Amino acid sequence: MEQETEIDVMIADASHEVYVDTILDTIEAAAKVRGTGIAKRTHEYVAQKMKEGKAVIALAGDKFAGFSYIESWGNKQYVTTSGLIVHPDFRGLGIAKRIKDMTFQLARMRWPKAKVFSLTSGAAVMKMNTELGYVPVTFSDLTDDESFWRGCNGCVNHDILERTNRKYCICTAMLFDPADPHRAKREADEREKNNNK
């Protein structure tokens, strides 16, 4: 992919539904390549996130480049940024970070007091989460909303989650808590570290 290609990262809307099947195919293919689990979503589910303004899409002209969405749980006390994917043709260009930053800001804007969490088995996502102020937590620190956990049913590792009574799985749980009194110090330390590079 040529570096000159301009990639637009934007909040998705109903006009982007034409990309949903490509998004779902890209997510499934990536999970197979990595040998990791993924919570499966339907065309209707992803399209609804777009219509509600709860998704971010990256496009190179009219070509799909990347995607993620947000969802609230537990009476809006928790929010997830989920389904982060970059099409193989556009990897290595920093698109995932741009999408992750935008979904995080979107979640914080819509639900400023909510705890934002992520379940991931990907090292790159863990790094991005850490840069945004997430910290690793136990699964018990996440929402107890059953509809969230049902989303894990389609994952190949779901049996681990069930066997451990939802205490452990392959994924790492990470949480951004806007009320965490230590967050400001961690953010200041991170900024200082980045400034000294």
N, C-alpha and C positions, 0 to 999 in steps of 0.2 A: 504494500500500500504506500503510495507516495505521501510524503510528509505535507505537501501543499494542500491536500484535501482538507477542506474546512468541515469541522464537525460541530453541529449545533446541538447543545444539550438544553432541553426545555421541559416544562411541565406538559405532560401529554393531555390530550382531550379526545373527544369522540372521533375526530377526523383521523386519529392514529390507529383506529381499530383494524385497519387493513394490515397492520404489522403483527397482530396478536399471534397468528399461527407460526410465523417466523420466529417470534420471541420464544414461544413454547418449545418449538423444535430445537432452537439454539440452547435453551436451558437443559433439555433432556440429553442432547448430544454431549454437552460439556460434562454433565454428571456421569455419563457412561465412560468418557475418556478418563476422567479423574478417578473413577471407581468409587465415587461417594454418593451418598443419598441426597435426595432433593424432595421437598414437599411438592407434589404435583398440583397444578392449578388448571382450571378449565378455561376455555376460550371466553366464556361468559364472565367468569370471575375477573380475569385480567382486563377485559373490555370495560367492565363496570368501574374498576379502579381508574381507568383513563377518563371515563365520563364524569367521575366525581372529582377530578383534579388531584388524585392521590397517586399519580405515577409520573415518572420522569423517563423520557426517551431521548436517545442520541441518534441523530441522523446525519449522514454524509450525503447531502442532496436529498434524493428520495430513497437512499439505501439505509436499511436498518443497521445501526452500529452498536447500540446498547440500551439497557432498560433496568429499571427497578421500580418498586412501589412501596407505599406505606399503608399501614392498617392500625387501627386503634383496638385495644382489648381492655377487658375488666373495667367497663364503664369509663373509658377514656383515661384511665390512670396509667396505662402502658401503651406504647406505640412501638411497632416494628418497622424497620426498613428491610425489605425482603426482595428475593428474586433478582439480585444484582447479576447481570450478565452482559458481557461484551462479545460481539460477533468475532469469530476468529480472524476475519480479514482486517479488524481494527484494533487488535490487541497490541499492547506495548506503546500506545500513544497517550496514556494518561486518562483515558476516557472513564475507566471505572472510578477513579478518584473524583473526577468532576461529577459523575452521576451520584456517587455516595455523598459527596458534600451537599449537592442540591437536595437529595431526599432527606438528609439530616436536617437541613435548614427548613425544608417544607414541613417536616414533622414538628420541629420546634416552634414554627410559626403557628401551625394549626392547633397544637396542644402544648403550650409553653410550660405547663406544670407537670406534664406526663413524663414518666421514666421511659427512655428510649432503649430498646434492647435488640439484640441480634443473636441468632444461633448460627454458627458457621463452622465448617471444617476447613476453610480456606485460609492459609497463612496471609495472603494479600489482604483479605477482608479484615482479618484480625489486626493487621498493621494499620489499616485505614481507620478502624474503630478506635484503636488506641490513640491515634493522632487527634481524633475528634473528642476524646475525653472519656471514652468507655473504659470500664475495668472488668476483668473476668469475675464472674460470680457463680454461685451454685444455681442449679435449676430452680430451687425453692425460692430464690430471689426474683423469679420471673412471674408473670401473670399466672393465676390459677384458672383463667378463663378456658373452659373445656373446648370451646370452638377453636381457639388457637391450637391447642394440642392435637385436635382432630386433624389439623393440617399436616401433621407428621405421619399420618397413617399411610400415605403413599410412598414414604421413604423406605429404601432397602434396609435401613438400619432400625426400623421401627421396633423390631423384636427386642433390641437392646434396651430401648427406652421403656418398653413394657416390663421386661424382666427386672429392671431396677426400680420399678415403681416411680418412674419419671424423675429419678435422682441423677442419672448419668446417661450419656450417649456418646457417639463419636463427635458430635458438635461441641464447640465451646460456647458457653453462655457469656455474653458481654452486656454490660448495662451502663447507660449514661443517666445519672440521677441529678436533675437540676438542683435538688435540695442538698446534695452531698457537700458538707462543709469543707472537705479536703479537695474538692474539685478545682477551686480557684488556684490553690498552691500547685497542684499538678499541672494545670494549664500554664501558669507562669514559668514553672520549671521547664516545660516542654518548649515554650517560646524562647527562653534563654538558651536552651540547648541548640535549637534551630538557628538562632542568631550567631552562635559561636562556631557554626560549621564553616 
